[in-house]
Amino acid sequence: MIKFICYPKCTTCQRAKKWLDDNGIEYELRDIKLDNPTFSELTEWYKAGALPLKSFFNTSGLLYKSLDLKNRLPDMTEEEMLSLLASDGMLVKRPLLIGSDFVLVGFKEDKWSQKAAK
């Protein structure tokens, strides 16, 4: 089953959830604030998704900005970045859609259609 990891108050996540529902796609819902992704989950998704690790960061979030991560990330190791992401769900870009053969970060309807609406 597809995992849909979101922050329910986020309008982008709400749009993504509506898209999933409108397209009849079954999913397991997980609130990222209540159930933050673990270091091992993030590592697995990062490796499976073939995306730059920076793409997993919520760069528009208040926490990202308050920690000055724009300037700090370039000097961090992958392990340090993954540990940081695992420390607080609000640092993770959302929504995440995790399938058996894909990892999508953020809601882009065209990409979601290609992967999730098969």
C-alpha positions in Angstrom: 0.0 0.0 0.0 1.1 3.5 -0.8 2.2 5.7 2.2 1.0 9.3 2.2 3.0 11.3 4.7 1.7 14.8 5.2 1.0 17.6 7.6 -2.8 17.9 7.7 -2.8 21.7 8.2 -0.7 22.2 5.0 -2.7 23.4 2.0 -0.5 21.6 -0.4 -1.0 18.4 1.6 -4.7 18.9 1.5 -4.7 19.3 -2.3 -2.6 16.2 -2.6 -5.0 14.2 -0.3 -8.0 15.4 -2.4 -6.2 14.3 -5.6 -5.5 10.9 -4.2 -9.2 10.6 -3.1 -10.5 11.9 -6.4 -8.4 9.4 -8.3 -9.5 6.5 -6.1 -5.9 5.7 -4.9 -5.8 3.8 -1.6 -3.1 5.0 0.8 -2.0 4.8 4.4 -2.1 8.3 6.0 0.6 9.4 8.3 0.8 12.8 10.1 4.5 13.9 9.8 4.2 16.0 13.0 2.9 13.2 15.1 4.9 10.4 13.5 8.2 11.8 12.2 10.1 9.7 9.7 13.0 7.8 11.3 16.6 8.0 10.2 16.4 4.5 8.6 13.2 5.4 6.8 14.6 8.6 5.4 17.8 6.8 4.4 15.8 4.1 2.6 13.6 6.7 0.8 16.5 8.9 -0.1 18.3 5.9 -1.7 15.2 4.6 -3.4 14.0 7.9 -4.7 17.2 8.9 -6.6 16.6 12.5 -5.5 19.2 14.9 -4.0 19.0 14.8 -0.2 18.4 18.5 -0.1 15.1 17.9 -1.9 13.8 16.3 1.3 14.2 19.6 3.3 11.2 21.9 3.7 13.1 25.0 2.6 10.1 27.3 3.0 9.5 26.2 6.6 10.1 28.4 9.6 12.4 25.9 11.3 14.6 25.5 8.2 15.0 29.3 8.2 15.5 29.7 11.9 18.3 27.1 11.8 20.0 28.9 8.9 20.1 25.6 7.0 20.5 27.3 3.6 24.0 28.1 4.7 24.7 25.1 6.9 23.6 22.2 4.6 26.4 22.5 2.1 28.9 21.7 4.8 27.0 18.8 6.3 27.5 15.1 5.6 24.6 12.9 4.4 24.4 11.3 7.8 24.2 14.7 9.5 21.4 15.8 7.1 19.5 12.6 7.6 19.8 12.9 11.4 18.6 16.4 11.3 15.6 15.5 9.1 14.7 12.6 11.5 14.8 15.1 14.5 11.7 17.0 13.5 9.0 16.3 10.9 8.6 20.0 10.2 12.0 20.0 8.5 10.8 17.4 5.9 9.3 18.6 2.7 5.8 17.3 2.3 3.8 15.6 1.2 5.7 12.4 0.7 4.2 9.6 -1.4 6.0 6.3 -0.9 5.2 3.3 -3.1 6.9 0.0 -3.7 8.9 1.4 -6.6 8.9 5.2 -6.1 9.4 8.0 -3.7 7.8 11.4 -4.5 8.6 14.5 -2.4 6.2 17.5 -2.7 3.0 17.5 -4.7 3.4 17.7 -8.5 0.2 16.4 -10.1 1.9 15.3 -13.3 4.6 13.2 -11.5 2.0 11.8 -9.1 -0.2 10.8 -12.1 2.8 9.0 -13.7 3.7 7.0 -10.6 0.6 6.6 -8.3 -2.3 6.5 -10.8 -1.0 3.4 -12.7 
